[in-house]
Amino acid sequence: MAISIGIHEFSVPKREVFTAPDVEKWEKSEAYQDVLGLLTSLNESVRSKSCSAECHESPVISRLLVMLNTMATWLDEFPPVDQPQRYGNKAFREYYTKLSQEAEGLVKSVVGAELEAGSREASTYLVESFGNSTRIDYGTGHELAFIMFLTCLFKLGALQQKDSQATVTKVFKRYLELVRELQSTYKMEPAGSQGVWSLDDYQFIPFIWGSSQLVMNPKIAPEMFTNPKVVEDNAEDYLFLACIKFILEVKSGPFAEHSNQLWNISGVQSWSKINQGLIKMYKAEVLHKFPVVQHVLFGSILSISEASSRPHQPPSSLTSAPGMPHPSGARGGGRSFSVDCGATAAPFSALGRKPSLDVSSMATTRPPPSFPPPPTARPDTGSS
């Protein structure tokens, strides 16, 4: 439902999921429909399109990029401090404090005077998008907060359907670059990481949208994304390969050992099947998991109120998008392939389970490597 700025009553987002049974409220909520609708609509908008492909760039897209670039300059203001701990540099807390103080003004500069009434509520999600200042960690719960921030901008009408492609290939790409810089500069811990058993220590969404970008790509088959030269030559153009590049920069040893889940996925024969499977995995292992959902914030833009029984739909400014059918199978249903993936499965979780990958229906060509038992996950230590 579109937001009518003149009559809408905005509120400060807050937690609404406190127990495992409360997850069902989220799954039936307007917020869930809006977020999943945005995820799938933007997934379609970048299908077979690289980050350098021509696309519409509105003034709002440009202002979002300016906002993220401004936030990047703050790293110079708060350099890492000398400390005995290897991880979690305390200088991040100063960065986070500045973000908390400046966020509302930044969002106002993006949406403009006509929509500034919604800037405070939307800015709450922006602050949540860059990590936890107490634990100095980052996980897919924070990534989800940025998706919710973008959803707010679409619902407010600041972003329109014509901005869909640039939202992924320009704005989300710049966001990823910034959070990776934060992760490296402040040695942020991956929230809930299970190391070798993780799909990725920090991110999930770029694997979804990035695999969509590679659908029908005549030069890059799935089995090629473990090749360092292919990654280096194409990382700037494809979000999926940019993720692999970052992994190769921060991890050493054989790819099959430090990223066995991705190694298995590289044996799937088509990017389309990978993309479909990742969406199902994300719904099942992130959007439907209490350890993640308990930290989601709900307000008037992204409401916990129960939605109608219609299929999941994108925010109103995307509903007229051609070639973006409403997704079905809200609960994930039968999963064509699935990974219980540590940090990416639940960024604040204590799921002591061995991840499993079922790609038997996808004609995978990768032999399964041998690995030690999965590590015990860190306990859930608090809010996002």
ROMARBA-874277 format. One record per residue (C-alpha): residue in one letter; x, y, z. Coordinates in Angstrom, 1 decimal, padded with zeros to 4 digits. Each point is the difference from the previous one (the first is absolute). Layout:
BEGIN
{resn=A	px=X	py=Y	pz=Z}
...
***
This chain:
BEGIN
{resn=M	px=000.0	py=000.0	pz=000.0}
{resn=A	px=001.3	py=003.4	pz=-000.9}
{resn=I	px=000.8	py=002.6	pz=002.7}
{resn=S	px=-002.0	py=003.2	pz=-000.2}
{resn=I	px=002.4	py=002.4	pz=001.6}
{resn=G	px=-002.6	py=002.7	pz=000.8}
{resn=I	px=-002.2	py=-002.2	pz=002.2}
{resn=H	px=002.4	py=-002.9	pz=001.0}
{resn=E	px=000.9	py=-000.3	pz=003.7}
{resn=F	px=003.7	py=-001.0	pz=000.2}
{resn=S	px=001.4	py=-001.8	pz=003.0}
{resn=V	px=003.4	py=-001.1	pz=001.4}
{resn=P	px=000.6	py=-003.7	pz=-001.0}
{resn=K	px=000.2	py=-002.5	pz=002.8}
{resn=R	px=000.3	py=-003.7	pz=000.6}
{resn=E	px=-003.1	py=-002.1	pz=-000.2}
{resn=V	px=001.3	py=-003.6	pz=-000.1}
{resn=F	px=001.0	py=-001.1	pz=003.5}
{resn=T	px=-000.6	py=-003.8	pz=-000.1}
{resn=A	px=000.2	py=-002.7	pz=-002.7}
{resn=P	px=-003.8	py=-000.1	pz=-000.5}
{resn=D	px=000.1	py=003.7	pz=-000.8}
{resn=V	px=001.9	py=-000.8	pz=-003.2}
{resn=E	px=-003.4	py=-000.9	pz=-001.5}
{resn=K	px=-001.1	py=003.6	pz=000.5}
{resn=W	px=002.9	py=001.1	pz=-002.1}
{resn=E	px=-000.7	py=-002.5	pz=-002.7}
{resn=K	px=-003.5	py=001.2	pz=-000.3}
{resn=S	px=000.8	py=003.7	pz=000.3}
{resn=E	px=-000.1	py=002.8	pz=-002.5}
{resn=A	px=003.7	py=000.6	pz=000.6}
{resn=Y	px=000.8	py=-003.6	pz=-001.1}
{resn=Q	px=-001.9	py=000.4	pz=-003.2}
{resn=D	px=001.7	py=003.3	pz=-000.7}
{resn=V	px=003.5	py=-001.3	pz=000.6}
{resn=L	px=-000.4	py=-003.2	pz=-001.9}
{resn=G	px=-001.7	py=001.8	pz=-002.8}
{resn=L	px=002.9	py=002.4	pz=-000.3}
{resn=L	px=002.5	py=-002.8	pz=000.1}
{resn=T	px=-001.6	py=-001.9	pz=-002.8}
{resn=S	px=-000.9	py=003.0	pz=-002.1}
{resn=L	px=003.6	py=001.4	pz=000.1}
{resn=N	px=001.2	py=-003.5	pz=-000.7}
{resn=E	px=-001.9	py=000.1	pz=-003.3}
{resn=S	px=001.1	py=003.5	pz=-000.8}
{resn=V	px=003.7	py=-001.0	pz=-000.2}
{resn=R	px=-000.5	py=-003.3	pz=-001.7}
{resn=S	px=002.8	py=-000.4	pz=-002.6}
{resn=K	px=001.2	py=003.6	pz=000.6}
{resn=S	px=003.5	py=000.9	pz=001.2}
{resn=C	px=000.7	py=002.9	pz=002.3}
{resn=S	px=001.4	py=002.0	pz=-002.9}
{resn=A	px=-003.1	py=-000.5	pz=-002.1}
{resn=E	px=-001.8	py=003.2	pz=-000.9}
{resn=C	px=-002.9	py=000.8	pz=002.3}
{resn=H	px=-002.1	py=003.0	pz=001.2}
{resn=E	px=001.7	py=002.0	pz=002.7}
{resn=S	px=-002.4	py=002.3	pz=001.7}
{resn=P	px=000.9	py=002.9	pz=002.3}
{resn=V	px=-000.9	py=-002.2	pz=003.0}
{resn=I	px=002.4	py=-002.7	pz=-001.1}
{resn=S	px=002.7	py=002.7	pz=-000.4}
{resn=R	px=-000.7	py=001.3	pz=003.5}
{resn=L	px=000.1	py=-003.4	pz=001.5}
{resn=L	px=003.4	py=-000.5	pz=-001.5}
{resn=V	px=001.1	py=003.3	pz=001.5}
{resn=M	px=-001.3	py=-001.1	pz=003.3}
{resn=L	px=002.0	py=-003.2	pz=000.0}
{resn=N	px=003.1	py=001.8	pz=-001.2}
{resn=T	px=-000.4	py=002.5	pz=002.8}
{resn=M	px=-000.2	py=-002.9	pz=002.5}
{resn=A	px=003.2	py=-001.5	pz=-001.5}
{resn=T	px=001.9	py=003.2	pz=000.8}
{resn=W	px=-000.8	py=-000.5	pz=003.7}
{resn=L	px=002.5	py=-002.8	pz=000.1}
{resn=D	px=002.8	py=002.6	pz=-000.2}
{resn=E	px=-001.5	py=001.8	pz=003.0}
{resn=F	px=000.0	py=-003.2	pz=002.1}
{resn=P	px=003.2	py=-002.0	pz=-000.8}
{resn=P	px=000.5	py=-003.3	pz=001.9}
{resn=V	px=001.4	py=000.3	pz=003.4}
{resn=D	px=002.9	py=-002.1	pz=001.5}
{resn=Q	px=-001.5	py=-002.7	pz=002.1}
{resn=P	px=001.0	py=-003.5	pz=001.2}
{resn=Q	px=-003.1	py=-001.7	pz=-001.6}
{resn=R	px=000.4	py=-001.3	pz=-003.5}
{resn=Y	px=-003.6	py=000.5	pz=-000.9}
{resn=G	px=-002.6	py=002.7	pz=000.7}
{resn=N	px=001.9	py=003.3	pz=-000.2}
{resn=K	px=-001.7	py=002.4	pz=002.4}
{resn=A	px=000.4	py=002.9	pz=-002.4}
{resn=F	px=-003.1	py=-001.4	pz=-001.7}
{resn=R	px=-002.1	py=001.2	pz=002.9}
{resn=E	px=000.9	py=003.6	pz=-000.8}
{resn=Y	px=-000.8	py=-000.6	pz=-003.6}
{resn=Y	px=-003.4	py=-001.5	pz=001.0}
{resn=T	px=-000.7	py=002.9	pz=002.3}
{resn=K	px=000.5	py=002.5	pz=-002.8}
{resn=L	px=-002.2	py=-002.1	pz=-002.3}
{resn=S	px=-002.7	py=000.0	pz=002.7}
{resn=Q	px=000.2	py=003.8	pz=000.3}
{resn=E	px=000.1	py=000.8	pz=-003.7}
{resn=A	px=-002.3	py=-002.7	pz=-001.5}
{resn=E	px=-003.3	py=002.0	pz=000.1}
{resn=G	px=001.7	py=003.0	pz=-001.7}
{resn=L	px=001.5	py=-002.3	pz=-002.6}
{resn=V	px=-003.3	py=-001.6	pz=-000.9}
{resn=K	px=-001.7	py=003.5	pz=-000.2}
{resn=S	px=002.7	py=001.0	pz=-002.5}
{resn=V	px=-000.9	py=-003.1	pz=-002.1}
{resn=V	px=-003.8	py=000.1	pz=000.1}
{resn=G	px=-000.4	py=003.8	pz=-000.3}
{resn=A	px=-002.3	py=002.5	pz=001.8}
{resn=E	px=-003.3	py=-001.6	pz=-001.2}
{resn=L	px=000.7	py=-003.3	pz=001.6}
{resn=E	px=002.1	py=001.0	pz=003.0}
{resn=A	px=-002.8	py=-000.9	pz=002.4}
{resn=G	px=001.0	py=-003.6	pz=-000.5}
{resn=S	px=003.7	py=000.5	pz=000.3}
{resn=R	px=000.3	py=-000.7	pz=003.8}
{resn=E	px=-001.8	py=-003.3	pz=-000.3}
{resn=A	px=002.0	py=-001.1	pz=-003.0}
{resn=S	px=003.3	py=001.1	pz=001.5}
{resn=T	px=-000.5	py=-002.5	pz=002.8}
{resn=Y	px=000.6	py=-002.8	pz=-002.5}
{resn=L	px=003.0	py=001.8	pz=-001.5}
{resn=V	px=001.7	py=000.0	pz=003.4}
{resn=E	px=-000.7	py=-003.7	pz=000.5}
{resn=S	px=001.6	py=-000.8	pz=-003.4}
{resn=F	px=003.6	py=000.4	pz=001.0}
{resn=G	px=000.6	py=-002.3	pz=003.0}
{resn=N	px=-000.3	py=-000.3	pz=003.7}
{resn=S	px=001.9	py=002.6	pz=002.0}
{resn=T	px=000.0	py=-002.1	pz=003.2}
{resn=R	px=001.4	py=-003.2	pz=-001.4}
{resn=I	px=001.7	py=001.7	pz=-003.0}
{resn=D	px=-001.3	py=-002.6	pz=-002.4}
{resn=Y	px=-001.9	py=-000.2	pz=-003.2}
{resn=G	px=-002.3	py=-002.6	pz=-001.5}
{resn=T	px=-002.9	py=-000.6	pz=-002.3}
{resn=G	px=-002.4	py=001.6	pz=002.5}
{resn=H	px=001.7	py=003.3	pz=-000.7}
{resn=E	px=-000.1	py=-000.7	pz=-003.7}
{resn=L	px=-003.8	py=-000.6	pz=000.4}
{resn=A	px=-000.3	py=003.4	pz=001.7}
{resn=F	px=001.4	py=001.7	pz=-003.1}
{resn=I	px=-002.5	py=-001.9	pz=-002.2}
{resn=M	px=-002.7	py=001.3	pz=002.3}
{resn=F	px=001.4	py=003.5	pz=-000.3}
{resn=L	px=-000.3	py=-000.2	pz=-003.8}
{resn=T	px=-003.5	py=-001.4	pz=000.4}
{resn=C	px=-000.9	py=003.1	pz=002.0}
{resn=L	px=001.3	py=002.2	pz=-002.8}
{resn=F	px=-002.1	py=-001.8	pz=-002.6}
{resn=K	px=-003.1	py=000.1	pz=002.3}
{resn=L	px=000.5	py=003.7	pz=000.6}
{resn=G	px=000.2	py=000.6	pz=-003.8}
{resn=A	px=003.6	py=001.3	pz=000.1}
{resn=L	px=001.1	py=-002.9	pz=-002.1}
{resn=Q	px=-002.2	py=-001.1	pz=-003.0}
{resn=Q	px=-000.2	py=-003.1	pz=-002.2}
{resn=K	px=002.3	py=001.6	pz=-002.5}
{resn=D	px=002.7	py=000.1	pz=002.7}
{resn=S	px=000.0	py=-003.8	pz=000.6}
{resn=Q	px=003.0	py=-000.9	pz=-002.0}
{resn=A	px=002.2	py=002.8	pz=001.3}
{resn=T	px=-001.1	py=-000.7	pz=003.6}
{resn=V	px=001.8	py=-003.3	pz=-000.3}
{resn=T	px=002.9	py=000.7	pz=-002.4}
{resn=K	px=000.8	py=003.5	pz=001.4}
{resn=V	px=-001.3	py=000.5	pz=003.5}
{resn=F	px=000.1	py=-003.5	pz=001.4}
{resn=K	px=003.4	py=-000.5	pz=-001.6}
{resn=R	px=001.3	py=003.1	pz=001.7}
{resn=Y	px=-001.5	py=-001.2	pz=003.3}
{resn=L	px=001.9	py=-003.3	pz=-000.3}
{resn=E	px=003.3	py=001.8	pz=-000.7}
{resn=L	px=-000.5	py=002.2	pz=003.1}
{resn=V	px=-000.9	py=-002.8	pz=002.4}
{resn=R	px=002.9	py=-002.1	pz=-001.2}
{resn=E	px=002.3	py=003.0	pz=000.8}
{resn=L	px=-001.6	py=000.2	pz=003.4}
{resn=Q	px=000.5	py=-003.7	pz=000.5}
{resn=S	px=003.7	py=000.2	pz=-000.9}
{resn=T	px=000.8	py=003.3	pz=001.7}
{resn=Y	px=-001.6	py=-000.8	pz=003.3}
{resn=K	px=000.6	py=-003.8	pz=-000.1}
{resn=M	px=-003.7	py=-000.6	pz=000.5}
{resn=E	px=-000.9	py=-003.5	pz=001.0}
{resn=P	px=-002.5	py=-001.9	pz=-002.2}
{resn=A	px=-003.1	py=-000.3	pz=002.1}
{resn=G	px=-000.7	py=-003.6	pz=000.7}
{resn=S	px=002.7	py=-001.3	pz=-002.4}
{resn=Q	px=000.6	py=-003.7	pz=-000.3}
{resn=G	px=003.1	py=000.4	pz=-002.1}
{resn=V	px=000.4	py=-002.6	pz=-002.7}
{resn=W	px=-003.6	py=-000.9	pz=000.3}
{resn=S	px=-001.2	py=003.5	pz=-001.0}
{resn=L	px=-001.2	py=001.0	pz=-003.4}
{resn=D	px=001.7	py=003.3	pz=000.8}
{resn=D	px=001.1	py=001.5	pz=003.3}
{resn=Y	px=-001.9	py=003.2	pz=-000.5}
{resn=Q	px=-002.4	py=000.2	pz=-003.0}
{resn=F	px=-002.8	py=-001.8	pz=-001.8}
{resn=I	px=-002.0	py=002.3	pz=-002.2}
{resn=P	px=002.9	py=000.7	pz=-002.5}
{resn=F	px=000.1	py=-003.7	pz=-000.8}
{resn=I	px=-003.7	py=000.1	pz=-000.9}
{resn=W	px=000.0	py=003.1	pz=-002.1}
{resn=G	px=003.5	py=-000.8	pz=-001.3}
{resn=S	px=-001.1	py=-003.4	pz=-001.2}
{resn=S	px=-002.9	py=001.6	pz=-001.8}
{resn=Q	px=002.5	py=002.3	pz=-001.8}
{resn=L	px=001.8	py=-003.0	pz=-001.3}
{resn=V	px=-003.0	py=-001.9	pz=-001.4}
{resn=M	px=000.5	py=-000.8	pz=-003.7}
{resn=N	px=003.6	py=001.4	pz=000.2}
{resn=P	px=001.8	py=-001.4	pz=-003.0}
{resn=K	px=003.5	py=000.3	pz=001.4}
{resn=I	px=-000.3	py=-000.8	pz=003.8}
{resn=A	px=-001.4	py=-003.5	pz=000.9}
{resn=P	px=-000.6	py=-000.8	pz=003.7}
{resn=E	px=003.1	py=-002.3	pz=000.2}
{resn=M	px=002.2	py=003.0	pz=-001.0}
{resn=F	px=-000.7	py=002.2	pz=003.1}
{resn=T	px=002.7	py=-001.9	pz=002.0}
{resn=N	px=002.6	py=001.1	pz=-002.6}
{resn=P	px=002.0	py=003.0	pz=001.4}
{resn=K	px=000.6	py=001.5	pz=-003.4}
{resn=V	px=-003.6	py=-000.1	pz=-001.0}
{resn=V	px=-000.9	py=001.6	pz=003.3}
{resn=E	px=002.6	py=002.7	pz=-000.3}
{resn=D	px=-001.0	py=000.9	pz=-003.6}
{resn=N	px=-003.8	py=000.1	pz=000.8}
{resn=A	px=-000.5	py=001.0	pz=003.6}
{resn=E	px=-000.7	py=003.6	pz=-000.7}
{resn=D	px=-002.9	py=-001.0	pz=-002.3}
{resn=Y	px=-001.7	py=-002.7	pz=002.0}
{resn=L	px=-001.0	py=000.0	pz=003.7}
{resn=F	px=000.5	py=-003.7	pz=000.3}
{resn=L	px=003.6	py=000.1	pz=-001.2}
{resn=A	px=000.7	py=003.0	pz=002.2}
{resn=C	px=-001.0	py=-002.1	pz=003.0}
{resn=I	px=002.4	py=-002.8	pz=-001.2}
{resn=K	px=002.8	py=002.6	pz=-000.4}
{resn=F	px=-000.4	py=001.2	pz=003.5}
{resn=I	px=000.0	py=-003.6	pz=001.3}
{resn=L	px=003.2	py=-000.7	pz=-001.9}
{resn=E	px=001.6	py=003.1	pz=001.5}
{resn=V	px=-000.8	py=-000.8	pz=003.6}
{resn=K	px=000.3	py=-003.8	pz=000.0}
{resn=S	px=002.9	py=-002.3	pz=-001.0}
{resn=G	px=000.3	py=-003.6	pz=-001.1}
{resn=P	px=-001.9	py=-002.1	pz=-002.5}
{resn=F	px=-003.4	py=001.5	pz=-000.8}
{resn=A	px=-001.7	py=-003.3	pz=000.6}
{resn=E	px=001.2	py=000.0	pz=003.6}
{resn=H	px=-000.7	py=003.6	pz=001.1}
{resn=S	px=-003.3	py=000.3	pz=-002.0}
{resn=N	px=-001.3	py=-003.5	pz=-000.5}
{resn=Q	px=-003.6	py=001.2	pz=-000.3}
{resn=L	px=000.8	py=002.2	pz=-002.9}
{resn=W	px=002.3	py=-002.7	pz=-001.5}
{resn=N	px=-003.0	py=-002.3	pz=-000.1}
{resn=I	px=-002.2	py=002.7	pz=-001.5}
{resn=S	px=002.5	py=000.5	pz=-002.8}
{resn=G	px=-000.8	py=-003.5	pz=-001.2}
{resn=V	px=-003.6	py=001.0	pz=-000.8}
{resn=Q	px=-000.4	py=000.2	pz=-003.7}
{resn=S	px=-002.0	py=003.2	pz=-000.4}
{resn=W	px=-000.1	py=003.5	pz=001.6}
{resn=S	px=-003.8	py=-000.1	pz=-000.2}
{resn=K	px=-000.2	py=-003.0	pz=002.3}
{resn=I	px=002.6	py=001.5	pz=002.3}
{resn=N	px=-002.1	py=003.2	pz=000.2}
{resn=Q	px=-003.2	py=-001.9	pz=000.7}
{resn=G	px=001.6	py=-002.1	pz=002.7}
{resn=L	px=001.6	py=003.0	pz=001.7}
{resn=I	px=-003.3	py=001.8	pz=000.3}
{resn=K	px=-001.7	py=-003.1	pz=001.5}
{resn=M	px=003.0	py=-000.4	pz=002.4}
{resn=Y	px=-000.2	py=003.7	pz=001.0}
{resn=K	px=-003.7	py=-000.3	pz=000.8}
{resn=A	px=000.5	py=-003.2	pz=002.0}
{resn=E	px=003.3	py=000.7	pz=001.7}
{resn=V	px=-000.2	py=003.8	pz=000.6}
{resn=L	px=-003.5	py=001.4	pz=-000.3}
{resn=H	px=-001.6	py=-002.9	pz=001.9}
{resn=K	px=002.5	py=-000.3	pz=002.8}
{resn=F	px=-000.7	py=001.3	pz=003.5}
{resn=P	px=003.6	py=000.8	pz=000.8}
{resn=V	px=-000.1	py=002.5	pz=-002.9}
{resn=V	px=-003.6	py=001.2	pz=000.1}
{resn=Q	px=000.1	py=000.8	pz=003.7}
{resn=H	px=002.2	py=003.1	pz=-000.9}
{resn=V	px=-002.2	py=001.3	pz=-002.8}
{resn=L	px=-001.5	py=003.4	pz=000.7}
{resn=F	px=-003.6	py=000.9	pz=-001.0}
{resn=G	px=-001.6	py=003.4	pz=-000.4}
{resn=S	px=-002.7	py=001.6	pz=-002.1}
{resn=I	px=001.8	py=-000.4	pz=-003.3}
{resn=L	px=000.9	py=-003.6	pz=000.5}
{resn=S	px=-002.8	py=-001.2	pz=002.2}
{resn=I	px=-000.5	py=-003.1	pz=002.1}
{resn=S	px=-003.7	py=000.2	pz=-000.8}
{resn=E	px=-001.3	py=-003.1	pz=-001.8}
{resn=A	px=-000.1	py=000.4	pz=-003.7}
{resn=S	px=-002.8	py=-001.1	pz=-002.4}
{resn=S	px=000.1	py=-003.5	pz=-001.5}
{resn=R	px=001.4	py=001.3	pz=-003.3}
{resn=P	px=003.2	py=-001.4	pz=-001.4}
{resn=H	px=003.2	py=001.7	pz=001.2}
{resn=Q	px=000.3	py=003.3	pz=-001.7}
{resn=P	px=002.7	py=002.6	pz=-000.4}
{resn=P	px=-000.5	py=003.5	pz=001.4}
{resn=S	px=-002.6	py=002.0	pz=-001.9}
{resn=S	px=002.5	py=001.9	pz=-002.1}
{resn=L	px=001.1	py=-003.4	pz=-001.5}
{resn=T	px=-003.4	py=-001.7	pz=-000.6}
{resn=S	px=-000.3	py=001.3	pz=-003.5}
{resn=A	px=003.5	py=-001.2	pz=-001.0}
{resn=P	px=-000.1	py=-002.0	pz=-003.2}
{resn=G	px=001.5	py=-003.4	pz=000.1}
{resn=M	px=-000.2	py=-000.2	pz=003.8}
{resn=P	px=-002.6	py=-002.6	pz=000.9}
{resn=H	px=-001.1	py=-000.3	pz=003.6}
{resn=P	px=002.0	py=-002.8	pz=001.7}
{resn=S	px=-001.7	py=-003.0	pz=001.3}
{resn=G	px=000.8	py=-002.6	pz=002.6}
{resn=A	px=000.4	py=002.4	pz=003.0}
{resn=R	px=001.1	py=-002.7	pz=002.4}
{resn=G	px=002.8	py=-001.4	pz=-002.1}
{resn=G	px=-001.9	py=-003.2	pz=-000.6}
{resn=G	px=002.1	py=-002.8	pz=-001.5}
{resn=R	px=003.6	py=001.2	pz=-000.3}
{resn=S	px=001.8	py=-000.9	pz=-003.2}
{resn=F	px=003.2	py=000.5	pz=001.8}
{resn=S	px=000.7	py=001.2	pz=003.5}
{resn=V	px=002.9	py=000.9	pz=002.2}
{resn=D	px=000.0	py=000.4	pz=003.8}
{resn=C	px=002.6	py=002.7	pz=-000.2}
{resn=G	px=001.2	py=001.3	pz=003.3}
{resn=A	px=000.2	py=003.7	pz=-000.1}
{resn=T	px=-002.1	py=000.3	pz=-003.1}
{resn=A	px=-002.6	py=-002.3	pz=001.3}
{resn=A	px=-000.5	py=001.9	pz=003.2}
{resn=P	px=002.3	py=002.9	pz=000.8}
{resn=F	px=-000.6	py=-000.1	pz=003.7}
{resn=S	px=-000.7	py=-003.7	pz=000.3}
{resn=A	px=001.2	py=-002.9	pz=002.2}
{resn=L	px=-000.9	py=-002.7	pz=-002.5}
{resn=G	px=002.4	py=-002.8	pz=000.7}
{resn=R	px=-000.9	py=-001.9	pz=-003.2}
{resn=K	px=002.1	py=-001.4	pz=-002.7}
{resn=P	px=-000.9	py=001.8	pz=-003.2}
{resn=S	px=-001.4	py=-002.1	pz=-002.8}
{resn=L	px=-000.2	py=000.6	pz=-003.7}
{resn=D	px=-002.4	py=-001.9	pz=-002.3}
{resn=V	px=000.8	py=000.6	pz=-003.6}
{resn=S	px=-000.8	py=-003.5	pz=-001.3}
{resn=S	px=-002.7	py=001.4	pz=-002.3}
{resn=M	px=002.5	py=002.5	pz=-001.5}
{resn=A	px=002.5	py=-002.4	pz=-001.5}
{resn=T	px=002.9	py=001.4	pz=002.1}
{resn=T	px=003.5	py=-000.9	pz=-001.3}
{resn=R	px=001.9	py=000.7	pz=003.2}
{resn=P	px=001.3	py=-002.9	pz=002.1}
{resn=P	px=-000.6	py=000.5	pz=003.7}
{resn=P	px=003.2	py=000.9	pz=001.9}
{resn=S	px=000.7	py=-001.3	pz=003.4}
{resn=F	px=-000.3	py=002.3	pz=003.0}
{resn=P	px=000.2	py=-000.1	pz=003.7}
{resn=P	px=-003.2	py=000.3	pz=002.1}
{resn=P	px=-001.6	py=003.4	pz=000.0}
{resn=P	px=000.9	py=002.4	pz=002.8}
{resn=T	px=-002.5	py=000.8	pz=002.8}
{resn=A	px=-001.7	py=003.3	pz=-000.8}
{resn=R	px=000.4	py=003.0	pz=002.3}
{resn=P	px=-003.0	py=000.5	pz=002.3}
{resn=D	px=-002.5	py=002.7	pz=-000.8}
{resn=T	px=001.4	py=003.0	pz=001.9}
{resn=G	px=-002.5	py=002.7	pz=-000.5}
{resn=S	px=-001.8	py=002.2	pz=-002.5}
{resn=S	px=001.2	py=001.0	pz=-003.4}
***
